[in-house]
Amino acid sequence: MRIPFEKAMLAAALLGLCGCNVVNNLQGLSVLGQVAREGDDQKRLIKNNDDHYDKLKQVIARGHINEYKDKSSFVYAFGQPVLKKDLKDGTQRWLYRYAIYRTAKDKVYVYFDRSGKMIKWEQLPCPKLF
């Protein structure tokens, strides 16, 4: 049985449209997969930050914070701070706390002189925004 040319063209066009939808759906699924992977990466970063902060709080509770005398020992032990700020007097203040502010009950500021040596530290409560 022979299919008329018009019907064959209509079938090809419909299949072509379906193919476009499949391609578009695959692209959408690819984007969703990428978002999921990025979300997993963000969760790992947050957990890593929070684990480092928990370690810092344990060191403070045991009275051993002064054993970390410079920037490199802090980064090695507790990771990068949430924030670094250069102060007017040439010192630098680093902020350590939980990554998500609303889950943070307290924060630790560590101050370093120009040569990178720790000058002092302080632990303060985090004010609640809401």
C-alpha positions in Angstrom: 0.0 0.0 0.0 1.3 3.3 -1.0 0.9 6.4 1.3 0.0 9.6 -0.5 2.7 12.3 -0.6 0.6 14.8 1.5 0.1 12.3 4.3 3.7 11.4 4.3 4.7 15.0 4.6 2.2 15.6 7.4 3.5 12.6 9.3 7.1 13.8 8.8 6.2 17.3 10.0 4.4 15.9 13.1 7.4 13.7 13.9 9.7 16.7 13.4 7.6 18.7 15.9 7.7 15.9 18.3 11.5 15.7 17.8 11.8 19.4 18.7 9.8 18.9 21.8 12.0 16.0 22.8 15.1 18.1 22.2 13.6 21.0 24.2 12.7 18.6 27.0 16.2 17.2 27.0 17.6 20.7 27.2 15.2 21.4 30.1 16.2 18.2 31.9 19.8 19.1 31.4 19.3 22.5 33.0 17.4 20.9 35.9 20.2 18.4 36.4 22.8 21.3 36.4 20.7 23.2 39.0 20.5 20.1 41.1 24.2 19.6 41.0 24.8 23.2 41.9 22.4 22.9 44.8 24.4 19.8 46.0 27.6 21.9 45.7 26.1 24.7 47.7 24.9 22.3 50.4 28.4 20.8 50.6 29.9 24.3 50.9 27.5 25.3 53.6 28.2 22.1 55.5 31.9 22.5 55.2 31.7 26.1 56.5 29.5 25.1 59.4 31.7 22.2 60.3 34.7 24.5 60.4 32.8 26.9 62.6 31.8 24.1 65.0 35.5 23.2 65.2 36.4 26.8 65.9 33.8 27.0 68.7 35.2 23.8 70.2 38.7 25.2 70.2 37.4 28.4 71.9 35.5 26.3 74.5 38.7 24.4 75.4 40.7 27.6 75.6 43.1 26.8 72.8 42.3 29.6 70.3 45.6 31.3 71.0 47.5 28.4 69.6 46.4 29.6 66.1 48.8 32.6 65.9 48.5 33.7 62.2 46.2 33.8 59.1 47.6 30.6 57.6 47.0 28.5 60.7 43.4 29.8 60.9 42.7 29.0 57.2 44.3 25.6 57.6 42.3 24.8 60.7 39.0 26.6 60.1 38.8 27.3 56.4 38.2 30.7 54.8 36.2 33.2 56.9 32.7 34.2 55.8 34.0 37.8 55.4 37.4 39.6 55.5 37.4 43.4 56.2 40.4 45.7 56.1 40.2 48.2 58.9 41.4 51.8 58.9 44.4 51.1 61.2 45.8 48.6 58.8 44.6 45.5 60.6 42.2 43.0 59.1 39.1 41.5 60.7 37.9 38.1 59.8 34.3 36.9 60.5 33.5 33.2 61.2 29.9 32.1 61.7 27.4 29.7 60.3 27.0 30.2 56.5 23.2 30.9 56.7 22.8 34.0 58.9 19.4 33.0 60.3 20.9 29.8 61.7 23.8 31.6 63.4 23.5 32.1 67.1 26.9 33.7 67.5 29.9 34.8 65.5 33.6 35.0 66.0 35.8 38.0 64.9 39.5 37.4 64.6 41.8 40.4 64.2 45.2 40.2 62.4 48.0 42.8 62.2 49.7 43.8 59.0 52.1 40.9 59.2 49.2 38.4 59.5 49.7 37.6 63.2 46.5 37.3 65.3 46.1 40.3 67.7 42.8 39.3 69.3 39.5 37.6 68.9 36.0 38.0 70.2 32.8 36.0 70.2 29.5 37.9 70.0 25.9 37.0 69.6 24.2 37.4 66.2 21.3 39.8 66.5 18.1 38.3 65.0 16.7 40.0 62.0 13.2 38.7 62.4 
